[in-house]
Amino acid sequence: MDTLAFDDATLDEVRGFNRKLERMPRFGMRYRPLVRPLQMLMRLSQAGAGRRLARAGIHAEERRVSAGQVRVRILRPAAGPVRALVLDIHGGGWVFGNARMNDKLNAAMVKACDVAVVSVDYRLALDTPLQGLMDDCLAAARWLLEGGLPEYAGLPLFVVGESAGAQLAAATLLRLQAWPALSRRIAGTVLYYGVYDFSGTPSVRQAGPDTLVLDGPGMLPSLHALTPGLIDAERRRAPLSPLYGDLRGMPPALLFACQRDPLRDDTITMAARWRAAIGDDGVELHLLPEAPHGIIHFPLRMAQLVTARSHAWIRARIDAAQDAALFY
């Protein structure tokens, strides 16, 4: 397991933040009736996002792609080079969120890595079965890889996903293997604390009421509610549960797991299977000490170090892809 270095002050800051999280509600099934009003409030809070990005030197636009069936949000530098593309898939438990909620993270990636980011505004599982969400993400990926942004034709593509978005990202990568020419264009993937087994890994099944951010006892019922009518053997089928897919031919991967996250085992086990499929050199795993689920969204030094590692990893992969292109 790879290890990011965190000093005592950084770890103490996370512990202090965790004490605040202990007093806050956990996201889970019991709050599902509140999702629609919370979604509306989030959209209201996002008014003026484009103007804020413009002031930061980033151009934002929204499009409907794949015959108008899928919405995407595109962030790119207002000036300067674009060296690669990033397909971003947001989290939110499959029932909450939108592409704009990742503007801050994606803008930082645009600046740090000289990339254009395409974030998928997939349908939510409040009204759509999970298959529909996976189809939206696959359609966006194929649109991008098949020249949806012709000004960036031939650039390497990275796929980034967080939490539920990491499951959707991994499922998309598995499904893209049906188009080898497209799949080969993917230079890497960054996956933050995802869900890779809908039957529940041990850390999900053992999660208690002392979990942070996510409702521990409600984790397994939530996964079952999202997959109605299935038995566990069916829930373990890929691409729904990417952990059980054929990972041979998958791109290099950078994965992050959080120590105080019920989804910890999902990422640790996924990284082990990914390594077995493509080799140790292609997979980097970080288990973040003391970290709760959702760490990259919190105002913490650890979050800054994690995103900085992601940016450095993507930049190195872009350099390697360009060197290979020059060599051949």
C-alpha positions as CSV (number, residue, x, y, z in Angstrom):
1,M,0.0,0.0,0.0
2,D,1.4,3.4,-0.9
3,T,1.5,6.0,1.8
4,L,1.1,9.8,1.6
5,A,3.1,11.5,4.4
6,F,1.0,13.4,6.9
7,D,2.5,15.2,9.9
8,D,1.0,15.3,13.3
9,A,-0.6,18.7,12.8
10,T,-2.5,17.4,9.7
11,L,-3.7,14.3,11.5
12,D,-4.8,16.4,14.6
13,E,-6.7,18.7,12.3
14,V,-8.6,15.7,10.8
15,R,-9.3,14.3,14.3
16,G,-10.7,17.7,15.4
17,F,-12.9,17.9,12.3
18,N,-14.1,14.3,13.0
19,R,-15.4,15.4,16.4
20,K,-17.5,18.0,14.7
21,L,-18.8,15.4,12.2
22,E,-19.8,13.2,15.2
23,R,-22.4,15.7,16.1
24,M,-23.8,16.0,12.6
25,P,-26.5,13.8,10.8
26,R,-25.3,10.9,8.7
27,F,-26.4,10.6,5.1
28,G,-28.7,7.6,4.7
29,M,-32.1,6.2,3.8
30,R,-33.9,8.0,6.5
31,Y,-33.1,11.3,4.9
32,R,-34.2,10.2,1.4
33,P,-37.5,12.3,1.6
34,L,-35.3,15.4,2.0
35,V,-33.2,14.8,-1.1
36,R,-35.5,16.7,-3.6
37,P,-35.7,19.9,-1.5
38,L,-32.0,19.7,-0.7
39,Q,-31.3,19.3,-4.5
40,M,-33.3,22.4,-5.1
41,L,-31.5,24.4,-2.5
42,M,-28.2,23.2,-3.9
43,R,-29.1,24.4,-7.4
44,L,-30.2,27.8,-6.0
45,S,-26.8,28.1,-4.2
46,Q,-25.0,27.4,-7.5
47,A,-26.4,30.5,-9.2
48,G,-23.6,32.6,-10.7
49,A,-21.2,29.7,-10.8
50,G,-20.2,30.6,-14.4
51,R,-19.3,34.1,-13.5
52,R,-17.1,33.0,-10.6
53,L,-15.3,30.6,-12.9
54,A,-14.8,33.2,-15.5
55,R,-13.1,35.5,-13.0
56,A,-10.8,32.6,-12.3
57,G,-9.9,32.3,-16.0
58,I,-12.0,29.2,-16.7
59,H,-14.7,28.9,-19.3
60,A,-17.8,26.9,-18.4
61,E,-20.5,25.6,-20.6
62,E,-23.3,23.0,-20.6
63,R,-24.3,20.8,-23.4
64,R,-26.6,17.9,-24.2
65,V,-24.8,15.1,-25.9
66,S,-25.5,11.6,-27.3
67,A,-28.5,12.7,-29.3
68,G,-29.5,15.1,-26.5
69,Q,-30.0,12.3,-24.0
70,V,-27.1,13.2,-21.6
71,R,-26.1,16.5,-20.0
72,V,-22.5,17.4,-19.5
73,R,-20.7,20.4,-18.0
74,I,-17.4,21.4,-19.6
75,L,-14.7,23.4,-17.8
76,R,-11.6,24.5,-19.8
77,P,-9.0,27.2,-19.5
78,A,-10.1,30.5,-21.0
79,A,-6.6,30.8,-22.4
80,G,-3.6,28.4,-22.6
81,P,-3.0,24.8,-23.7
82,V,-5.1,21.8,-23.0
83,R,-3.0,18.7,-22.7
84,A,-5.6,16.1,-21.9
85,L,-9.3,15.5,-21.2
86,V,-10.9,14.4,-17.9
87,L,-14.3,12.8,-17.6
88,D,-15.6,13.6,-14.1
89,I,-18.4,11.6,-12.4
90,H,-19.8,13.2,-9.3
91,G,-20.8,11.5,-6.1
92,G,-24.0,11.8,-4.0
93,G,-25.2,8.3,-3.3
94,W,-26.7,8.0,-6.8
95,V,-29.7,10.1,-5.6
96,F,-28.2,13.5,-5.0
97,G,-25.9,16.0,-6.7
98,N,-25.1,17.4,-10.1
99,A,-22.1,18.3,-12.3
100,R,-21.8,21.8,-10.8
101,M,-21.1,20.5,-7.3
102,N,-17.6,19.6,-8.5
103,D,-16.8,23.0,-10.0
104,K,-14.3,23.9,-7.3
105,L,-12.4,20.5,-7.6
106,N,-12.6,20.5,-11.4
107,A,-11.5,24.1,-11.7
108,A,-8.4,23.3,-9.6
109,M,-7.7,20.3,-11.9
110,V,-8.0,22.5,-15.0
111,K,-5.5,24.9,-13.5
112,A,-3.0,22.4,-12.1
113,C,-3.0,19.9,-15.0
114,D,-3.8,21.9,-18.1
115,V,-6.9,19.8,-18.9
116,A,-10.4,20.3,-20.0
117,V,-12.9,18.6,-17.6
118,V,-16.2,17.2,-18.8
119,S,-18.5,16.4,-15.9
120,V,-21.5,14.1,-16.4
121,D,-24.8,15.4,-15.2
122,Y,-26.3,11.9,-15.1
123,R,-29.9,11.1,-14.1
124,L,-30.4,10.3,-10.5
125,A,-31.8,7.1,-9.0
126,L,-34.7,8.9,-7.4
127,D,-36.5,8.4,-10.8
128,T,-34.2,6.2,-12.8
129,P,-32.9,2.6,-12.2
130,L,-29.1,2.4,-11.7
131,Q,-28.7,1.0,-15.2
132,G,-29.9,4.4,-16.6
133,L,-27.2,6.2,-14.6
134,M,-24.5,3.8,-15.9
135,D,-25.9,4.2,-19.5
136,D,-25.6,8.1,-19.1
137,C,-22.0,7.8,-18.0
138,L,-21.1,5.4,-20.8
139,A,-22.8,7.6,-23.4
140,A,-20.8,10.6,-22.2
141,A,-17.5,8.7,-22.3
142,R,-18.2,7.4,-25.8
143,W,-19.2,10.8,-27.0
144,L,-15.9,12.3,-25.7
145,L,-13.8,9.4,-27.0
146,E,-15.4,9.5,-30.5
147,G,-14.6,13.2,-31.0
148,G,-17.3,15.0,-29.2
149,L,-14.8,17.9,-28.6
150,P,-13.0,17.8,-32.0
151,E,-10.6,20.6,-31.0
152,Y,-9.1,18.1,-28.5
153,A,-9.1,15.1,-30.8
154,G,-6.4,12.5,-30.0
155,L,-5.7,13.8,-26.5
156,P,-5.4,11.3,-23.7
157,L,-8.5,10.9,-21.4
158,F,-8.6,10.4,-17.7
159,V,-11.7,9.2,-15.8
160,V,-12.3,10.5,-12.3
161,G,-15.0,9.4,-9.9
162,E,-15.9,9.9,-6.2
163,S,-18.0,7.7,-4.0
164,A,-21.1,6.7,-6.1
165,G,-19.3,8.4,-9.0
166,A,-16.3,6.0,-8.5
167,Q,-18.7,3.0,-9.0
168,L,-20.1,4.7,-12.1
169,A,-16.5,5.4,-13.3
170,A,-15.3,1.9,-12.8
171,A,-18.5,0.5,-14.4
172,T,-17.9,2.8,-17.4
173,L,-14.3,1.6,-17.8
174,L,-15.4,-2.0,-17.8
175,R,-18.1,-1.4,-20.4
176,L,-15.7,0.5,-22.6
177,Q,-13.7,-2.6,-23.1
178,A,-16.3,-3.6,-25.7
179,W,-14.7,-0.8,-27.9
180,P,-10.9,-1.6,-27.6
181,A,-9.9,1.3,-29.8
182,L,-11.7,3.7,-27.5
183,S,-10.6,2.0,-24.3
184,R,-6.9,2.3,-25.3
185,R,-7.2,6.1,-25.3
186,I,-7.8,6.1,-21.6
187,A,-4.5,7.1,-19.9
188,G,-5.6,6.5,-16.3
189,T,-8.3,6.8,-13.7
190,V,-8.5,8.4,-10.2
191,L,-11.1,6.8,-7.9
192,Y,-12.0,8.2,-4.5
193,Y,-13.5,5.9,-1.9
194,G,-16.0,4.2,-4.2
195,V,-18.7,1.5,-3.9
196,Y,-17.6,-1.6,-5.8
197,D,-19.7,-4.4,-4.3
198,F,-23.5,-3.9,-4.0
199,S,-23.7,-7.0,-1.8
200,G,-21.7,-5.2,0.8
201,T,-18.0,-5.6,1.7
202,P,-17.1,-6.5,5.3
203,S,-16.6,-2.9,6.4
204,V,-20.1,-2.1,5.0
205,R,-21.7,-5.0,6.7
206,Q,-20.0,-4.3,10.0
207,A,-20.6,-0.5,10.0
208,G,-22.1,0.8,13.2
209,P,-23.8,4.0,14.4
210,D,-20.4,5.6,15.2
211,T,-19.6,6.1,11.5
212,L,-19.0,9.5,10.1
213,V,-20.8,11.2,7.2
214,L,-22.5,8.0,6.1
215,D,-25.1,6.2,8.2
216,G,-23.4,2.9,9.1
217,P,-26.4,0.7,9.9
218,G,-28.2,2.0,6.9
219,M,-25.5,1.3,4.4
220,L,-26.5,-2.3,3.4
221,P,-30.2,-1.5,3.3
222,S,-29.5,1.5,1.0
223,L,-27.5,-0.7,-1.4
224,H,-30.4,-3.2,-1.4
225,A,-33.0,-0.5,-2.0
226,L,-31.0,0.7,-5.0
227,T,-31.1,-2.8,-6.4
228,P,-34.6,-4.0,-5.9
229,G,-35.5,-7.5,-6.8
230,L,-31.9,-8.8,-6.9
231,I,-30.4,-11.4,-4.7
232,D,-26.8,-10.9,-3.5
233,A,-25.4,-13.2,-6.2
234,E,-27.0,-10.9,-8.8
235,R,-25.8,-7.8,-7.0
236,R,-22.2,-9.1,-7.3
237,R,-22.3,-9.1,-11.1
238,A,-20.2,-6.6,-13.1
239,P,-20.5,-3.9,-14.2
240,L,-23.0,-3.1,-11.4
241,S,-20.4,-4.3,-8.9
242,P,-17.1,-3.5,-10.6
243,L,-15.1,-5.6,-8.0
244,Y,-16.3,-8.7,-9.8
245,G,-15.4,-7.6,-13.4
246,D,-12.6,-8.7,-15.6
247,L,-10.0,-6.0,-14.9
248,R,-7.5,-7.1,-17.4
249,G,-6.8,-4.3,-19.8
250,M,-8.0,-1.6,-17.4
251,P,-5.9,1.6,-17.4
252,P,-3.5,2.6,-14.6
253,A,-5.4,3.6,-11.5
254,L,-4.9,5.9,-8.5
255,L,-7.3,4.9,-5.6
256,F,-7.9,6.5,-2.2
257,A,-9.6,4.9,0.7
258,C,-10.5,6.6,4.0
259,Q,-9.8,4.8,7.3
260,R,-13.0,6.0,9.0
261,D,-15.2,5.1,6.0
262,P,-17.7,2.2,5.9
263,L,-16.6,1.8,2.2
264,R,-12.9,1.3,3.2
265,D,-12.8,-2.4,2.2
266,D,-14.3,-1.7,-1.2
267,T,-11.3,0.3,-2.3
268,I,-8.7,-1.9,-0.6
269,T,-10.1,-5.0,-2.2
270,M,-10.6,-3.3,-5.6
271,A,-7.0,-2.1,-5.6
272,A,-5.8,-5.6,-4.9
273,R,-7.8,-7.1,-7.8
274,W,-6.7,-4.3,-10.1
275,R,-3.1,-4.9,-9.2
276,A,-3.5,-8.7,-9.9
277,A,-5.0,-7.9,-13.3
278,I,-2.5,-5.3,-14.6
279,G,0.5,-5.4,-12.4
280,D,1.8,-3.5,-9.3
281,D,3.3,-0.7,-11.3
282,G,-0.1,0.3,-12.7
283,V,-2.0,0.8,-9.4
284,E,-1.4,3.2,-6.6
285,L,-3.5,2.9,-3.4
286,H,-3.6,5.3,-0.4
287,L,-5.4,4.5,2.8
288,L,-5.9,7.9,4.4
289,P,-5.4,7.7,8.2
290,E,-8.3,9.1,10.3
291,A,-10.1,10.3,7.2
292,P,-13.9,10.3,6.9
293,H,-15.8,9.7,3.7
294,G,-15.9,12.8,1.5
295,I,-12.5,14.0,2.7
296,I,-11.6,15.9,-0.5
297,H,-14.6,18.3,0.0
298,F,-13.6,19.4,3.5
299,P,-11.4,22.4,4.4
300,L,-8.5,20.3,5.6
301,R,-4.8,20.2,4.9
302,M,-5.2,16.5,4.2
303,A,-7.7,17.2,1.4
304,Q,-5.2,19.6,-0.2
305,L,-2.5,17.0,-0.1
306,V,-4.7,14.3,-1.6
307,T,-5.8,16.5,-4.5
308,A,-2.2,17.6,-5.0
309,R,-1.2,13.9,-5.3
310,S,-4.0,13.4,-7.8
311,H,-2.8,16.3,-9.9
312,A,0.8,15.2,-9.8
313,W,-0.2,11.7,-10.9
314,I,-2.3,12.9,-13.8
315,R,0.5,15.3,-14.9
316,A,3.0,12.4,-14.9
317,R,0.6,10.3,-16.9
318,I,0.1,13.1,-19.5
319,D,3.9,13.4,-19.8
320,A,4.3,9.7,-20.3
321,A,1.6,9.7,-23.0
322,Q,3.2,12.5,-24.8
323,D,6.6,10.9,-24.6
324,A,5.2,7.7,-26.1
325,A,3.5,9.6,-28.9
326,L,6.8,11.3,-29.8
327,F,8.7,8.1,-29.7
328,Y,6.3,6.3,-32.0
